[in-house]
Amino acid sequence: MRKIKLFIMLCVPLIAFSQINIGTKAPEIQLEAIYNKVDNKIPTLESLKGEIVVLDFWAIWCSPCVAAFPENNELYNKYKEQGLHFIAITDDPKEKLENFLKKVKVDFWIGRDEDKQDFNNYQIIARPQIYIINRDGIIVYQGSTVSEDMIKEVIATNSVTIPQKGETPKVILNGIFGPGEDPLYNDIMIMLGKTPSPQLIDHFIIRPSLDTIWGGVGCKIIDGFVGITCYAGKLENIFQLLHNLSSPIWIKNNTELNATYDIVYWKKIESIEKALSEIEQRLLNGLSIKCDAIQSKENINILSLHKPNEAVKKSEQIEDGAYNAYTSISTFVSELENKSQQLYSIDESLQDMFIHNQGMEWEKLYNADVAEILDFLKAKGIILKQEIKTITLYHINNK
């Protein structure tokens, strides 16, 4: 079966759904265990009254959750003397969580809620899900991210300013779903196993996105159903998915179509290949465009593993629970292409490989420049060479 690269795994940070009203008393937390706390005494919100508490509901499988840890480390260390506490709460099993913590640097407290009591009390349906609780034990913010400006504001004023939402523009829909439902959100919930799938037979929507910030894609197969979700993708991002390419640099958009699109696909179909083909045909016909494959000789940067080592592993070699302490080589290739606008490839020595990412975690990778990424890879035994090769590039043109 064809392998699909997931450029950004969707953990549903894309749409915020507030479950507990801001301004209400925060439910007490009842953790089963605490990590990174000197006395190992399990904290309660009552014991932390008079302090600022950030609750971060996360999981080791949630890439955006783990990607935020280095930045959250910095916030915690910078403001802990002013009464700031981070408690990152997960329902991961003990062994998996402890394997993860051996591989990833975390300075703030990690709480284990394996029986999901706190997840239920806070009605968590998406991860990451963050609550800021002020000195009086009142919830002053709920969302998927936390910023330094929020921390500074709550320390200074005991509150957080909530931005006002603008009017929602009209969207074009093509598909079947109930009133009051958002099909994009429903589709992501199905992919995460939160909603049963058989209700959404022949569920296929392509619509202009309400957002302009590329959210990513996800693919899943369950019981013969193929699910493909794309959030706020430009044509270059979408055709990158459709042709299983490492970055949009392989796509040239020669049209004036610069809008972003959501794609929600959930159908019983024979394969991902057929699903992607159906999506492509709908786009080509609906937008009156074509996608031409053009052979071209190009200078390619090729990455290879100089010598096998413990930092570079296949997925089945990664310790249970430590998966997010590793980043796929395909992700590094994507970042190198996006930042350099040069073409990259890997040889057989790096096929399906993952790299221990400490020192180049997700957030650092996205902010690093090309030289920093290449230096990191070199330290892991990965070398770079250049070759002239004939490759296939894709051009999007008007019909």
C-alpha positions as CSV (number, residue, x, y, z in Angstrom):
1,M,0.0,0.0,0.0
2,R,1.2,3.5,-0.8
3,K,2.8,5.3,2.1
4,I,1.4,8.8,2.8
5,K,3.6,11.4,4.5
6,L,1.7,13.3,7.2
7,F,3.2,16.8,7.1
8,I,1.6,17.8,10.4
9,M,-0.3,15.3,12.5
10,L,-3.7,16.6,13.5
11,C,-4.3,16.4,17.2
12,V,-7.3,18.7,16.8
13,P,-5.7,22.0,17.9
14,L,-7.3,23.5,14.9
15,I,-10.7,24.4,16.2
16,A,-11.2,25.6,19.7
17,F,-14.3,24.2,21.5
18,S,-14.6,25.6,25.0
19,Q,-16.1,23.1,27.4
20,I,-16.0,24.8,30.8
21,N,-17.0,28.5,31.0
22,I,-14.2,31.1,31.5
23,G,-14.9,32.8,34.8
24,T,-16.0,29.7,36.7
25,K,-14.1,27.9,39.5
26,A,-11.7,25.3,38.1
27,P,-12.5,21.7,38.9
28,E,-10.1,20.2,41.4
29,I,-7.5,17.9,39.9
30,Q,-7.0,14.4,41.3
31,L,-3.8,13.0,39.8
32,E,-2.5,9.4,40.2
33,A,1.1,10.4,40.1
34,I,3.4,13.4,39.6
35,Y,6.8,13.7,37.9
36,N,9.5,16.4,38.1
37,K,8.3,17.5,41.6
38,V,11.1,17.4,44.2
39,D,8.9,16.1,47.1
40,N,6.8,13.8,44.8
41,K,3.7,15.0,46.7
42,I,0.7,15.1,44.4
43,P,-0.5,18.8,44.1
44,T,-4.1,20.0,44.2
45,L,-5.5,23.3,43.0
46,E,-6.4,24.1,46.6
47,S,-2.8,23.7,47.7
48,L,-1.7,26.1,44.9
49,K,-4.3,28.8,45.6
50,G,-2.6,32.2,45.4
51,E,-0.4,30.9,42.5
52,I,-0.9,30.9,38.7
53,V,-1.6,27.4,37.3
54,V,-1.4,26.3,33.7
55,L,-3.0,22.9,33.1
56,D,-1.9,21.4,29.8
57,F,-3.8,18.3,28.8
58,W,-1.6,16.3,26.4
59,A,-0.5,12.8,25.3
60,I,2.8,11.3,24.1
61,W,1.1,10.6,20.7
62,C,0.2,14.3,20.2
63,S,3.0,15.9,18.2
64,P,1.8,19.5,18.7
65,C,1.7,18.9,22.4
66,V,5.3,17.6,22.6
67,A,6.5,20.3,20.2
68,A,5.4,23.0,22.7
69,F,7.4,21.5,25.6
70,P,10.7,23.4,24.9
71,E,8.9,26.8,24.8
72,N,6.8,25.8,27.9
73,N,10.1,24.9,29.7
74,E,11.3,28.4,28.9
75,L,8.1,30.1,30.2
76,Y,8.1,28.0,33.3
77,N,11.7,28.7,34.2
78,K,11.4,32.4,33.4
79,Y,8.3,33.0,35.6
80,K,8.3,30.3,38.3
81,E,9.7,32.7,40.8
82,Q,6.6,34.9,40.2
83,G,4.2,32.0,41.2
84,L,3.8,30.2,37.9
85,H,3.1,26.5,37.8
86,F,2.8,24.3,34.7
87,I,1.1,20.9,35.2
88,A,1.0,18.8,32.0
89,I,-1.6,16.1,32.5
90,T,-1.7,12.9,30.4
91,D,-3.6,9.7,30.5
92,D,-0.8,7.7,29.0
93,P,0.1,4.4,30.8
94,K,2.9,4.6,33.4
95,E,5.5,2.6,31.4
96,K,5.0,4.5,28.2
97,L,5.1,7.9,30.0
98,E,8.3,7.0,31.9
99,N,10.0,5.8,28.7
100,F,9.0,9.1,27.1
101,L,10.4,11.2,30.0
102,K,13.7,9.4,29.7
103,K,14.1,10.8,26.2
104,V,12.6,14.3,26.4
105,K,13.7,17.2,28.7
106,V,10.7,18.5,30.7
107,D,11.3,21.0,33.6
108,F,7.7,21.5,34.7
109,W,5.5,19.0,36.5
110,I,4.0,16.1,34.6
111,G,0.8,14.6,36.0
112,R,-0.6,11.1,35.2
113,D,-4.4,10.7,35.0
114,E,-4.6,7.2,33.7
115,D,-8.2,6.7,34.9
116,K,-9.1,9.9,33.0
117,Q,-10.9,11.5,35.9
118,D,-9.4,14.9,35.3
119,F,-9.9,14.6,31.5
120,N,-13.6,13.9,32.2
121,N,-14.0,16.7,34.7
122,Y,-12.5,19.2,32.2
123,Q,-14.4,17.6,29.3
124,I,-11.3,17.3,27.2
125,I,-12.1,16.5,23.6
126,A,-9.0,17.8,21.9
127,R,-5.3,17.9,22.6
128,P,-3.4,20.1,23.4
129,Q,-6.1,21.7,25.6
130,I,-4.8,24.4,28.0
131,Y,-6.5,26.1,30.9
132,I,-5.0,29.1,32.8
133,I,-6.2,29.3,36.4
134,N,-5.7,32.5,38.3
135,R,-4.7,33.1,42.0
136,D,-8.3,32.7,43.1
137,G,-8.8,29.3,41.4
138,I,-10.8,30.8,38.5
139,I,-10.4,29.8,34.9
140,V,-9.3,32.8,32.9
141,Y,-8.3,31.2,29.6
142,Q,-9.0,28.0,27.6
143,G,-7.4,27.2,24.3
144,S,-4.8,25.1,22.5
145,T,-1.7,27.3,23.0
146,V,-0.3,29.6,25.7
147,S,1.9,32.6,25.1
148,E,4.3,34.7,27.1
149,D,2.0,37.7,26.8
150,M,-0.8,35.6,28.4
151,I,1.5,34.6,31.3
152,K,2.7,38.2,31.9
153,E,-0.9,39.5,31.8
154,V,-2.3,37.0,34.3
155,I,0.7,37.5,36.7
156,A,0.1,41.3,36.5
157,T,-3.7,41.4,36.4
158,N,-5.0,38.0,37.5
159,S,-6.8,37.7,34.2
160,V,-6.3,37.1,30.4
161,T,-7.8,39.3,27.7
162,I,-9.9,37.2,25.3
163,P,-9.7,38.4,21.7
164,Q,-13.1,39.2,20.1
165,K,-14.0,37.0,17.1
166,G,-14.9,38.6,13.8
167,E,-17.9,37.7,11.7
168,T,-17.6,34.3,10.1
169,P,-17.6,34.5,6.3
170,K,-19.8,32.3,4.2
171,V,-18.4,29.0,2.9
172,I,-19.2,26.7,0.1
173,L,-20.1,23.1,1.1
174,N,-20.5,19.9,-0.8
175,G,-21.6,17.0,1.3
176,I,-24.1,15.7,3.9
177,F,-23.9,16.6,7.5
178,G,-26.4,17.6,10.3
179,P,-27.3,21.2,11.3
180,G,-25.0,22.7,13.8
181,E,-22.1,20.3,12.9
182,D,-18.7,21.3,11.5
183,P,-17.7,18.6,9.1
184,L,-14.0,19.3,9.4
185,Y,-14.1,18.9,13.2
186,N,-16.3,15.7,12.9
187,D,-13.8,14.2,10.4
188,I,-10.8,14.8,12.7
189,M,-12.8,13.3,15.6
190,I,-13.3,10.1,13.5
191,M,-9.6,9.9,12.6
192,L,-8.8,10.1,16.3
193,G,-11.3,7.4,17.1
194,K,-13.5,9.7,19.1
195,T,-16.6,9.2,16.9
196,P,-17.9,6.0,15.2
197,S,-17.3,6.0,11.4
198,P,-20.3,4.4,9.7
199,Q,-22.5,7.5,10.0
200,L,-20.5,9.3,7.4
201,I,-20.7,7.2,4.3
202,D,-19.9,9.3,1.1
203,H,-18.8,12.2,3.2
204,F,-16.9,14.5,0.8
205,I,-16.5,18.3,1.1
206,I,-14.1,20.7,-0.5
207,R,-14.6,24.3,0.7
208,P,-12.7,27.6,1.0
209,S,-11.1,27.6,4.4
210,L,-11.9,30.1,7.1
211,D,-8.2,30.2,8.0
212,T,-5.1,31.1,6.0
213,I,-2.6,29.4,8.3
214,W,-1.6,25.9,6.9
215,G,-3.0,23.4,9.5
216,G,-1.8,20.2,7.9
217,V,-3.2,16.9,6.7
218,G,-4.2,13.5,8.2
219,C,-4.9,10.1,6.6
220,K,-6.5,7.1,8.2
221,I,-8.1,3.8,7.2
222,I,-10.8,2.1,9.4
223,D,-12.9,-0.9,8.4
224,G,-12.6,-0.1,4.7
225,F,-13.3,3.6,5.2
226,V,-10.6,6.0,3.9
227,G,-10.4,9.3,5.8
228,I,-8.4,12.2,4.4
229,T,-8.5,15.6,6.0
230,C,-6.7,18.8,4.8
231,Y,-7.0,22.0,6.7
232,A,-6.3,25.5,5.2
233,G,-4.2,24.1,2.4
234,K,-3.1,26.1,-0.7
235,L,-3.1,24.3,-4.0
236,E,0.6,23.6,-3.6
237,N,0.0,21.9,-0.2
238,I,-2.9,19.9,-1.5
239,F,-1.1,18.6,-4.6
240,Q,1.9,17.8,-2.3
241,L,-0.4,15.4,-0.5
242,L,-2.0,14.1,-3.7
243,H,1.3,13.1,-5.2
244,N,3.1,12.1,-2.0
245,L,5.8,14.7,-2.2
246,S,8.0,16.0,0.6
247,S,7.2,19.7,0.2
248,P,5.5,22.2,-2.0
249,I,8.8,23.0,-3.8
250,W,8.0,20.1,-6.2
251,I,4.8,22.0,-7.2
252,K,4.6,25.2,-9.2
253,N,1.3,27.0,-9.2
254,N,1.0,28.9,-12.5
255,T,-2.6,30.0,-11.8
256,E,-3.9,33.0,-9.8
257,L,-5.7,30.8,-7.4
258,N,-4.2,31.6,-4.0
259,A,-7.1,30.7,-1.7
260,T,-6.8,28.0,1.0
261,Y,-9.1,25.0,1.1
262,D,-10.4,22.5,3.6
263,I,-10.9,18.9,2.4
264,V,-13.1,16.5,4.4
265,Y,-13.2,13.0,2.9
266,W,-14.6,9.9,4.6
267,K,-15.8,7.1,2.2
268,K,-15.8,3.4,1.8
269,I,-13.4,2.9,-1.0
270,E,-10.7,0.3,-2.1
271,S,-7.6,2.3,-1.3
272,I,-6.0,5.6,-0.4
273,E,-4.8,5.9,-4.0
274,K,-8.3,5.9,-5.3
275,A,-9.4,8.4,-2.7
276,L,-6.6,10.8,-3.6
277,S,-7.4,10.3,-7.3
278,E,-11.1,11.2,-6.6
279,I,-10.1,14.3,-4.7
280,E,-7.7,15.4,-7.4
281,Q,-10.3,15.0,-10.1
282,R,-12.9,17.0,-8.2
283,L,-10.3,19.8,-7.7
284,L,-9.2,19.8,-11.3
285,N,-12.8,19.9,-12.6
286,G,-14.2,22.3,-10.0
287,L,-11.4,24.8,-10.4
288,S,-10.9,24.3,-14.2
289,I,-7.2,23.6,-13.8
290,K,-4.8,20.8,-14.8
291,C,-1.7,19.3,-13.2
292,D,1.1,18.5,-15.6
293,A,4.0,16.2,-14.7
294,I,7.2,17.5,-16.3
295,Q,10.5,15.6,-16.4
296,S,13.5,17.8,-15.5
297,K,17.2,17.5,-14.7
298,E,17.8,19.1,-11.3
299,N,20.6,19.4,-8.7
300,I,19.5,17.2,-5.8
301,N,20.8,17.2,-2.3
302,I,21.0,13.6,-1.1
303,L,21.1,12.6,2.6
304,S,22.6,9.2,3.6
305,L,23.6,7.5,6.9
306,H,27.4,7.2,7.1
307,K,27.3,4.5,9.9
308,P,24.3,2.9,11.8
309,N,24.0,4.3,15.3
310,E,21.5,4.4,18.3
311,A,20.3,7.9,17.3
312,V,18.8,6.7,14.0
313,K,16.2,4.0,14.2
314,K,13.2,2.4,12.4
315,S,9.9,2.9,14.1
316,E,9.7,-0.7,15.4
317,Q,13.1,-0.1,17.2
318,I,11.8,2.9,19.2
319,E,11.0,2.2,22.9
320,D,7.3,2.0,23.7
321,G,6.1,5.5,24.7
322,A,9.2,7.3,23.3
323,Y,7.9,7.8,19.8
324,N,7.6,11.6,20.0
325,A,11.3,11.8,21.1
326,Y,12.1,10.9,17.5
327,T,11.4,12.8,14.3
328,S,11.1,11.1,10.9
329,I,13.8,11.8,8.3
330,S,11.0,12.8,5.9
331,T,10.1,15.6,8.3
332,F,13.7,16.9,8.2
333,V,13.7,16.7,4.4
334,S,10.5,18.7,4.3
335,E,11.9,21.4,6.5
336,L,15.1,21.6,4.6
337,E,13.2,22.0,1.3
338,N,10.8,24.6,2.7
339,K,13.7,26.7,4.2
340,S,16.2,26.4,1.4
341,Q,13.9,26.1,-1.6
342,Q,16.2,23.4,-2.8
343,L,15.4,19.8,-3.6
344,Y,16.4,17.0,-1.2
345,S,16.2,13.3,-1.2
346,I,17.3,10.3,0.9
347,D,19.1,7.1,-0.1
348,E,18.2,3.5,1.0
349,S,20.1,3.8,4.3
350,L,17.6,6.3,5.6
351,Q,14.3,4.8,4.3
352,D,11.6,4.9,7.0
353,M,14.1,6.1,9.6
354,F,13.5,8.2,12.7
355,I,16.1,10.4,14.5
356,H,16.3,11.1,18.2
357,N,15.3,14.7,18.2
358,Q,16.7,16.1,21.5
359,G,18.4,19.4,20.7
360,M,16.2,19.7,17.6
361,E,12.7,19.1,18.9
362,W,9.7,20.1,16.8
363,E,9.6,23.7,17.8
364,K,13.4,24.2,17.3
365,L,13.2,22.3,14.0
366,Y,10.6,24.7,12.6
367,N,12.6,27.7,13.8
368,A,16.1,26.4,12.8
369,D,17.8,27.5,9.7
370,V,19.3,25.1,7.1
371,A,22.8,25.2,8.5
372,E,21.6,24.3,12.0
373,I,19.5,21.4,10.7
374,L,22.4,20.0,8.6
375,D,24.8,20.4,11.5
376,F,22.3,18.4,13.7
377,L,22.0,15.7,11.1
378,K,25.8,15.5,10.7
379,A,26.1,15.0,14.5
380,K,23.8,12.0,14.0
381,G,26.0,10.4,11.4
382,I,24.0,11.7,8.4
383,I,26.0,13.1,5.4
384,L,25.1,15.2,2.4
385,K,26.1,15.0,-1.2
386,Q,24.8,16.5,-4.4
387,E,23.9,14.9,-7.7
388,I,22.3,15.9,-11.0
389,K,19.2,13.6,-11.5
390,T,16.1,13.5,-13.7
391,I,13.1,14.0,-11.6
392,T,9.3,14.8,-12.0
393,L,8.1,18.2,-11.1
394,Y,4.4,19.2,-11.2
395,H,2.9,22.4,-12.7
396,I,-0.6,23.6,-11.9
397,N,-2.0,25.4,-15.0
398,N,-5.3,26.8,-16.1
399,K,-7.2,24.6,-18.6
